[in-house]
Amino acid sequence: MPLQPAPDLPAEAEVARLSPAARSARLAGAALVLALLLVGAVWGDDDSFPFGPFRMYSTRADPDAAVVSTRVVGLTAAGEEVRLSGGQVGLRRAEFEGQLSRVEAHPELLGLLADSYATKHPDAEELVQVQVVQRRFELSDGQPTDAYSDTVLVGYDLEEGP
């Protein structure tokens, strides 16, 4: 079997060299980014991302610390609890928790959740109160103990219609 001749190889491209000033600028930029990463890793928080760590991924919770879950519930005249989160009112829990301090300052905002629920569920029993409840689950070595406690952070009585 005859060997074929090697194809013509292209001439080597010329290597473009950076000037000393350009190299210094690149090194200074890289040093600045590394310094920001170091400072962010030590003193940063979620707001300084990408130069700071996301605490939920970069830290570990105490396995014996309680876990707190926030929920919004509506109460009927019969005292039944109706969940007002997720698809029930069009507001996700994380979005609500981000507004929790605002809701605590202005409890009347909970009336908007009741209005949204009534619009989405016209045949549902009427709500008389809306509450923000935090449930605290106790853990032992990272495992649930079946012990929990509920705390009502804020409540809002809905006004009777005409």
SERO-4910 file (N, C-alpha, C, O; in steps of 0.05 Angstrom, whole numbers):
BEGIN
 pado doro    nc1    nc2    nc3   cac1   cac2   cac3    cc1    cc2    cc3    oc1    oc2    oc3
  Met    A     17    -23      0      0      0      0     18     25      0     35     28     18
  Pro    A     15     41    -20     32     65    -22     24     86     -2      0     91      3
  Leu    A     43     99      9     38    121     28     33    147     12     46    152     -8
  Gln    A     14    162     22      8    188      9     25    209     21     32    208     45
  Pro    A     33    228      6     49    250     17     33    267     36      9    269     33
  Ala    A     45    277     56     32    295     76     21    320     62     34    331     44
  Pro    A     -3    328     70    -13    352     57      4    376     65     18    376     86
  Asp    A      2    396     49     17    420     56      6    432     81    -18    438     83
  Leu    A     23    436    101     15    448    126     17    478    124     35    488    111
  Pro    A     -3    492    135     -1    521    134     22    531    151     30    519    170
  Ala    A     32    553    142     55    565    157     45    573    185     22    581    188
  Glu    A     62    571    204     55    578    232     47    607    233     60    625    222
  Ala    A     24    612    246     15    639    249     34    654    268     45    642    287
  Glu    A     37    679    263     54    695    280     40    699    307     16    704    308
  Val    A     55    697    328     44    701    355     45    730    361     65    743    359
  Ala    A     21    740    368     20    769    376     28    771    405     17    758    422
  Arg    A     47    787    410     57    791    437     45    817    449     42    837    435
  Leu    A     38    815    474     28    839    488     51    858    495     73    849    501
  Ser    A     44    882    494     64    902    503     66    900    533     48    890    546
  Pro    A     88    910    544     91    910    573     68    924    588     59    916    609
  Ala    A     58    946    576     35    960    589     10    943    589     -5    943    608
  Ala    A      5    929    567    -19    912    565    -17    889    584    -37    881    597
  Arg    A      7    877    587     10    855    606      6    865    635     -7    851    651
  Ser    A     16    889    641     12    900    667    -18    905    673    -27    901    695
  Ala    A    -32    915    652    -61    920    656    -76    894    661    -93    894    678
  Arg    A    -69    873    646    -83    847    651    -76    836    678    -94    825    692
  Leu    A    -51    838    686    -44    828    713    -58    844    735    -67    832    755
  Ala    A    -60    870    731    -73    887    751   -103    880    752   -114    878    774
  Gly    A   -116    875    729   -144    867    729   -148    840    742   -167    837    758
  Ala    A   -131    821    736   -133    795    749   -129    797    779   -143    784    795
  Ala    A   -110    813    788   -105    817    816   -129    830    830   -136    822    852
  Leu    A   -141    849    816   -165    862    828   -188    842    831   -200    842    852
  Val    A   -193    826    811   -215    806    813   -209    786    835   -226    779    851
  Leu    A   -184    777    837   -177    758    858   -180    771    886   -189    758    905
  Ala    A   -172    796    888   -175    810    914   -204    813    921   -211    809    945
  Leu    A   -221    820    902   -250    822    908   -262    795    916   -278    794    934
  Leu    A   -253    774    903   -262    747    911   -254    740    939   -270    729    955
  Leu    A   -229    747    946   -219    741    973   -234    757    994   -243    746   1014
  Val    A   -237    783    989   -252    800   1008   -281    791   1010   -292    790   1032
  Gly    A   -293    785    988   -321    775    988   -324    749   1002   -344    745   1016
  Ala    A   -305    731   1000   -306    705   1013   -305    708   1043   -317    693   1058
  Val    A   -290    728   1052   -286    731   1081   -308    749   1093   -319    742   1114
  Trp    A   -314    771   1081   -333    790   1092   -359    793   1076   -378    807   1085
  Gly    A   -361    781   1053   -384    785   1036   -409    769   1045   -408    753   1063
  Asp    A   -430    775   1032   -456    762   1037   -470    758   1011   -459    764    989
  Asp    A   -495    749   1011   -510    743    987   -511    767    968   -510    764    944
  Asp    A   -513    791    979   -516    815    963   -491    822    947   -493    836    927
  Ser    A   -468    812    954   -444    818    940   -436    796    920   -414    796    909
  Phe    A   -455    777    914   -449    757    894   -445    770    867   -459    789    861
  Pro    A   -426    762    851   -410    737    851   -384    740    867   -368    721    868
  Phe    A   -380    763    880   -355    766    895   -358    758    924   -339    760    940
  Gly    A   -382    749    932   -387    739    958   -402    713    956   -414    707    935
  Pro    A   -402    697    976   -414    670    975   -444    671    979   -454    690    993
  Phe    A   -458    652    968   -486    649    975   -486    633   1002   -477    610   1002
  Arg    A   -494    645   1023   -493    633   1049   -508    606   1051   -499    588   1065
  Met    A   -530    604   1036   -544    579   1038   -529    555   1026   -534    532   1033
  Tyr    A   -509    561   1009   -492    539    998   -465    538   1011   -452    517   1010
  Ser    A   -456    559   1024   -429    560   1034   -427    556   1064   -405    556   1075
  Thr    A   -449    553   1078   -448    549   1107   -465    524   1114   -480    514   1098
  Arg    A   -460    516   1138   -475    492   1147   -490    500   1172   -480    514   1190
  Ala    A   -515    491   1173   -532    497   1196   -526    478   1219   -517    455   1214
  Asp    A   -530    487   1243   -527    470   1267   -548    447   1265   -571    453   1262
  Pro    A   -539    422   1267   -558    400   1265   -579    399   1288   -598    384   1286
  Asp    A   -574    414   1309   -593    415   1332   -609    440   1332   -625    444   1350
  Ala    A   -605    458   1312   -620    483   1311   -648    477   1300   -652    460   1283
  Ala    A   -667    493   1309   -694    490   1299   -697    500   1270   -681    518   1262
  Val    A   -715    489   1256   -721    498   1228   -748    513   1229   -767    503   1241
  Val    A   -748    536   1217   -772    553   1218   -784    554   1190   -771    559   1170
  Ser    A   -810    549   1188   -825    550   1164   -848    570   1166   -863    569   1185
  Thr    A   -849    590   1148   -869    610   1148   -892    604   1129   -886    595   1106
  Arg    A   -916    607   1137   -939    602   1120   -960    624   1125   -961    636   1146
  Val    A   -978    627   1105  -1000    646   1108  -1025    629   1106  -1029    612   1089
  Val    A  -1043    634   1125  -1068    619   1126  -1091    639   1129  -1089    660   1141
  Gly    A  -1114    630   1118  -1139    645   1122  -1156    628   1140  -1155    604   1140
  Leu    A  -1171    642   1157  -1190    628   1175  -1218    634   1167  -1226    656   1161
  Thr    A  -1234    613   1167  -1263    616   1161  -1278    622   1186  -1267    620   1208
  Ala    A  -1304    628   1184  -1320    633   1208  -1322    608   1225  -1326    611   1250
  Ala    A  -1319    584   1213  -1321    559   1228  -1294    553   1241  -1292    533   1256
  Gly    A  -1273    569   1237  -1247    564   1249  -1229    546   1233  -1208    538   1242
  Glu    A  -1237    540   1208  -1221    522   1191  -1198    539   1179  -1202    562   1171
  Glu    A  -1175    526   1176  -1152    539   1164  -1152    534   1134  -1156    511   1125
  Val    A  -1147    554   1118  -1144    552   1089  -1117    562   1082  -1109    585   1089
  Arg    A  -1102    546   1068  -1074    554   1060  -1075    575   1039  -1089    572   1018
  Leu    A  -1061    597   1043  -1059    619   1024  -1031    622   1013  -1018    643   1018
  Ser    A  -1021    602   1000   -994    604    989   -994    589    963  -1012    574    956
  Gly    A   -972    592    948   -969    578    923   -991    585    903   -996    609    899
  Gly    A  -1003    565    891  -1023    569    871  -1049    581    881  -1066    590    866
  Gln    A  -1053    580    908  -1078    590    919  -1082    620    914  -1104    629    909
  Val    A  -1060    635    916  -1062    665    913  -1042    675    892  -1041    700    888
  Gly    A  -1026    658    880  -1007    667    860   -982    680    871   -968    695    857
  Leu    A   -975    673    896   -951    684    909   -935    662    921   -945    647    938
  Arg    A   -910    659    913   -893    638    924   -883    645    952   -882    669    959
  Arg    A   -877    625    968   -869    629    995   -844    647    997   -843    665   1014
  Ala    A   -824    642    980   -800    658    981   -806    688    975   -794    706    988
  Glu    A   -824    693    957   -831    720    950   -845    733    974   -840    756    981
  Phe    A   -862    718    988   -876    728   1011   -857    734   1034   -858    754   1047
  Glu    A   -839    715   1039   -820    718   1061   -802    743   1057   -794    755   1076
  Gly    A   -796    749   1031   -780    773   1026   -795    799   1033   -783    819   1037
  Gln    A   -822    797   1034   -838    820   1041   -849    820   1069   -866    836   1077
  Leu    A   -839    801   1085   -850    796   1112   -848    821   1130   -868    827   1144
  Ser    A   -826    835   1130   -824    859   1147   -844    880   1138   -854    895   1155
  Arg    A   -849    882   1112   -869    901   1102   -897    893   1111   -912    911   1119
  Val    A   -903    868   1111   -929    858   1119   -933    862   1149   -955    869   1158
  Glu    A   -912    858   1165   -914    863   1194   -919    892   1200   -934    898   1218
  Ala    A   -907    910   1184   -912    939   1188   -939    947   1178   -951    966   1188
  His    A   -950    933   1158   -976    940   1146   -993    915   1143   -996    904   1121
  Pro    A  -1005    905   1165  -1021    880   1164  -1044    881   1144  -1053    860   1135
  Glu    A  -1053    905   1137  -1076    907   1118  -1068    895   1091  -1086    889   1075
  Leu    A  -1043    891   1085  -1034    879   1060  -1044    850   1059  -1047    839   1037
  Leu    A  -1049    837   1082  -1059    810   1082  -1087    809   1070  -1095    788   1060
  Gly    A  -1101    831   1071  -1127    832   1058  -1126    828   1028  -1145    817   1016
  Leu    A  -1104    836   1016  -1100    832    987  -1098    802    981  -1108    793    960
  Leu    A  -1085    787    998  -1083    758    994  -1111    745    996  -1118    727    981
  Ala    A  -1127    755   1015  -1154    744   1018  -1171    751    993  -1187    735    984
  Asp    A  -1168    775    983  -1182    783    958  -1174    765    935  -1191    757    919
  Ser    A  -1148    760    933  -1138    743    911  -1149    715    914  -1157    702    894
  Tyr    A  -1150    705    938  -1161    678    943  -1191    677    935  -1200    658    922
  Ala    A  -1206    698    943  -1234    698    937  -1239    700    907  -1259    688    897
  Thr    A  -1222    714    893  -1225    716    864  -1220    690    850  -1234    682    832
  Lys    A  -1199    675    860  -1192    650    848  -1210    627    856  -1212    607    842
  His    A  -1223    630    879  -1240    609    890  -1267    621    898  -1274    624    922
  Pro    A  -1284    628    878  -1309    642    884  -1329    625    900  -1346    636    914
  Asp    A  -1327    599    898  -1346    581    913  -1336    574    941  -1350    560    955
  Ala    A  -1312    583    948  -1300    575    974  -1314    591    996  -1325    613    992
  Glu    A  -1312    580   1020  -1324    593   1043  -1309    620   1048  -1284    621   1044
  Glu    A  -1323    640   1057  -1311    666   1061  -1292    666   1084  -1296    653   1105
  Leu    A  -1270    681   1081  -1250    683   1102  -1256    706   1121  -1267    727   1112
  Val    A  -1251    702   1146  -1255    724   1166  -1229    736   1177  -1229    758   1188
  Gln    A  -1207    721   1173  -1182    730   1183  -1159    718   1167  -1162    695   1157
  Val    A  -1137    732   1164  -1113    722   1151  -1090    724   1171  -1087    745   1184
  Gln    A  -1074    703   1173  -1052    703   1192  -1026    694   1179  -1027    678   1160
  Val    A  -1004    705   1188   -978    695   1181   -968    679   1205   -966    689   1227
  Val    A   -963    653   1200   -956    635   1221   -928    623   1216   -922    615   1194
  Gln    A   -912    623   1236   -886    610   1234   -886    584   1251   -893    585   1275
  Arg    A   -880    562   1238   -878    537   1252   -849    531   1257   -832    532   1238
  Arg    A   -842    524   1281   -814    519   1290   -812    489   1295   -824    479   1315
  Phe    A   -797    475   1278   -793    446   1281   -767    442   1296   -746    453   1289
  Glu    A   -768    425   1317   -744    420   1333   -729    396   1320   -741    377   1311
  Leu    A   -702    397   1320   -685    376   1309   -666    366   1331   -660    380   1350
  Ser    A   -658    341   1327   -638    329   1344   -619    313   1326   -628    294   1313
  Asp    A   -595    321   1325   -575    309   1307   -584    310   1278   -580    291   1263
  Gly    A   -598    331   1271   -607    335   1243   -632    320   1236   -641    322   1214
  Gln    A   -644    306   1255   -669    291   1250   -692    305   1265   -689    315   1287
  Pro    A   -716    305   1252   -739    317   1265   -747    301   1290   -745    277   1291
  Thr    A   -756    316   1310   -764    303   1336   -794    301   1338   -804    291   1358
  Asp    A   -809    310   1318   -838    311   1318   -849    333   1337   -873    335   1341
  Ala    A   -831    348   1349   -839    370   1366   -839    396   1350   -819    401   1336
  Tyr    A   -860    411   1351   -861    437   1337   -879    456   1353   -895    448   1369
  Ser    A   -876    481   1346   -893    502   1358   -900    522   1337   -884    528   1319
  Asp    A   -924    533   1339   -933    553   1320   -934    580   1334   -943    583   1357
  Thr    A   -926    601   1319   -928    628   1329   -941    645   1307   -932    645   1284
  Val    A   -962    660   1315   -975    678   1296   -959    704   1297   -958    719   1317
  Leu    A   -946    711   1274   -930    735   1273   -948    760   1269   -943    781   1282
  Val    A   -968    757   1252   -986    780   1247  -1012    769   1238  -1013    749   1223
  Gly    A  -1034    781   1246  -1060    774   1237  -1076    798   1228  -1070    821   1236
  Tyr    A  -1095    794   1210  -1111    816   1200  -1140    806   1198  -1146    787   1184
  Asp    A  -1158    820   1213  -1186    814   1212  -1198    827   1187  -1195    851   1183
  Leu    A  -1212    811   1171  -1224    821   1147  -1251    834   1154  -1266    824   1170
  Glu    A  -1257    857   1142  -1281    872   1148  -1305    858   1135  -1303    846   1113
  Glu    A  -1327    860   1148  -1352    849   1137  -1360    866   1113  -1357    890   1113
  Gly    A  -1371    852   1092  -1382    867   1069  -1408    881   1075  -1419    875   1097
  Pro    A  -1418    899   1058  -1443    914   1063  -1467    896   1062  -1489    905   1066
***
